Amino acid sequence: MIRYLLFVLIIVTTQVTAKDKDDGSDVQPDNYYPRVKLETTMGDVVVELDRRRAPLTVNNFLRYVSKHGYDGTIFHRVVPGFVVQGGGYNTDYEAKPSYPEIFNESGNGMKNELYTVAMARQNEPHSANRQFFFNVNDNPSLDPGRDWGYAVFGMIVEGEEIVDKMMEVETEYNLDLREQNSPVEQIVLKKAIVLPAT
């Protein structure tokens, strides 16, 4: 009887733990290539994520999306011919709350090529949490080599022209962010939503 109760307790505990996991893995858990629509003030962009090659990064991104963590954020850094970066600040240039930093999956075989999406980070390789960027060029300098690279976790499948337009906006030095490539007119990510699985 005791052995049976212990077995039942283990099964129930395992089920509860899996159900209560709050890392994004519960968002379309059987979909290896979920899609997210980013509704911006310049138009919509759809990204397809690659959960097979970047599971931790994709789950982390989906957690922010599913909890509306990217809604009302800005693309605060635009470097023509390089990157368009956002997801970290609200329209008052205040940093948004973040979940813990994640492991750097830059060695997954995906390259920082034109129209891919990757995680931004500090100098420390495993310091990414919520900020991401679009590569608006092939950027091999961001791929891993002797040092850690920047983890690519998906690609734009709709709205490449929107990101091209973002790259062309006028920028200036922003005192609040200490960012020299900040758009003069804010580009706002109004809403990010996970699209239904197809």
C-alpha positions in Angstrom: 0.0 0.0 0.0 2.8 2.4 0.9 4.6 1.6 -2.3 1.4 2.3 -4.3 0.8 5.6 -2.6 4.5 6.6 -3.2 4.1 5.8 -6.9 0.9 7.9 -7.1 2.6 10.8 -5.3 5.5 10.7 -7.8 3.1 10.7 -10.8 1.0 13.6 -9.4 4.1 15.6 -8.5 5.6 15.1 -11.9 2.4 16.2 -13.6 2.0 19.3 -11.4 5.7 20.3 -12.0 5.3 20.0 -15.7 2.0 21.9 -15.8 3.3 24.7 -13.5 6.6 25.2 -15.4 6.8 28.9 -16.2 9.6 29.0 -18.8 7.5 29.3 -22.0 7.6 25.6 -22.8 3.9 25.4 -22.2 3.2 27.7 -25.2 2.3 25.5 -28.1 4.5 22.8 -26.6 4.2 20.4 -29.6 5.0 23.1 -32.2 8.6 23.2 -33.1 8.2 26.3 -35.3 5.8 28.7 -33.6 5.0 32.0 -35.2 4.7 35.4 -33.5 3.2 38.5 -35.0 4.8 41.8 -33.9 2.3 44.7 -34.4 4.4 47.9 -34.6 3.7 51.5 -35.4 5.4 51.0 -38.8 3.5 47.8 -39.7 3.4 44.1 -38.8 6.3 41.6 -38.8 5.8 37.9 -38.4 8.7 35.8 -37.1 9.0 32.0 -37.2 10.9 30.6 -34.3 13.1 27.5 -34.3 12.4 25.5 -31.2 14.4 22.5 -32.4 17.7 24.4 -32.6 17.1 27.1 -29.9 14.6 25.6 -27.4 15.7 27.7 -24.4 15.7 30.9 -26.3 12.4 30.3 -28.1 10.7 29.3 -24.9 12.1 32.4 -23.2 10.8 34.6 -26.0 7.4 32.9 -26.0 7.1 33.5 -22.2 7.4 37.2 -22.7 5.0 37.2 -25.6 2.4 35.1 -23.8 2.5 37.4 -20.7 2.3 40.5 -22.9 5.8 41.5 -21.8 6.7 43.0 -25.1 3.5 45.0 -25.5 4.2 48.8 -25.5 8.0 48.4 -25.8 10.2 50.3 -28.3 12.8 49.5 -30.8 15.4 51.7 -29.1 18.5 51.0 -31.3 18.7 51.2 -35.1 22.1 50.8 -36.8 21.7 50.9 -40.6 23.1 47.9 -42.4 23.5 46.1 -39.0 20.6 45.6 -36.5 17.2 46.9 -35.3 17.0 46.1 -31.6 14.2 46.3 -29.1 12.1 44.6 -26.4 13.7 46.1 -23.4 12.2 49.6 -22.7 8.8 51.2 -22.6 7.9 54.5 -24.3 9.2 56.4 -21.2 12.6 54.8 -21.8 12.3 52.8 -18.6 13.7 49.2 -18.5 10.9 46.6 -18.4 11.1 43.8 -15.7 13.0 40.7 -16.9 13.0 37.0 -16.1 16.4 35.5 -15.3 19.1 35.4 -17.9 19.3 32.4 -20.2 22.0 30.1 -21.5 23.6 31.3 -24.7 22.5 29.0 -27.6 24.7 30.7 -30.2 26.3 27.4 -31.1 23.1 25.9 -32.5 24.2 26.3 -36.2 22.0 29.2 -37.0 23.8 32.2 -38.4 23.3 35.9 -37.9 22.1 36.4 -41.5 19.8 38.9 -43.1 16.3 38.9 -41.6 17.0 36.5 -38.7 16.1 37.4 -35.2 18.6 36.9 -32.3 19.0 37.7 -28.6 20.8 40.8 -27.5 23.1 40.5 -24.5 25.8 42.2 -22.5 29.5 41.3 -22.8 29.0 38.3 -20.5 27.9 35.5 -22.9 25.0 34.2 -20.8 23.4 37.6 -20.0 20.5 37.6 -22.5 17.0 38.0 -21.0 14.4 40.0 -23.0 16.0 42.2 -25.6 16.2 40.9 -29.2 17.3 42.2 -32.6 16.7 41.8 -36.3 19.7 41.3 -38.4 19.4 43.8 -41.3 22.4 42.4 -43.0 24.6 39.2 -42.9 26.5 39.8 -39.7 29.1 37.0 -39.4 30.9 39.0 -36.7 28.0 38.1 -34.4 28.4 34.4 -34.9 30.3 32.2 -32.5 34.0 31.5 -33.2 36.8 31.8 -30.6 34.2 33.6 -28.4 30.5 33.2 -27.8 28.2 34.7 -30.4 24.7 36.0 -30.4 22.0 33.3 -30.4 19.8 33.3 -33.5 16.4 31.7 -32.7 14.2 32.5 -35.7 13.6 34.4 -38.9 11.3 37.0 -40.4 8.7 35.3 -42.7 6.5 38.3 -43.3 7.2 42.0 -43.1 10.8 42.2 -44.2 10.0 45.5 -45.8 8.8 46.9 -42.5 12.2 46.1 -40.9 13.9 47.7 -43.9 11.8 50.9 -43.2 12.8 50.8 -39.6 16.4 50.7 -40.6 16.0 54.0 -42.5 14.5 56.1 -39.7 16.4 59.1 -38.4 18.4 58.4 -35.2 20.0 60.5 -32.6 21.8 60.2 -29.2 19.3 59.4 -26.5 20.3 60.8 -23.1 18.0 58.5 -21.1 19.4 55.3 -22.7 22.9 56.6 -23.4 22.3 55.2 -26.9 23.7 56.9 -29.9 21.5 55.2 -32.5 18.0 55.8 -31.0 15.1 56.6 -33.3 14.1 60.3 -33.2 10.4 59.2 -33.6 9.7 56.1 -31.5 9.0 52.8 -33.2 6.6 51.1 -30.8 5.9 47.4 -30.6 2.3 47.8 -29.8 1.5 44.1 -29.4 3.2 40.7 -29.8 0.9 37.7 -30.2 1.5 34.0 -30.8 -0.3 32.9 -33.9 -2.4 29.8 -34.0 -0.4 26.7 -34.9 -1.0 25.6 -38.5 
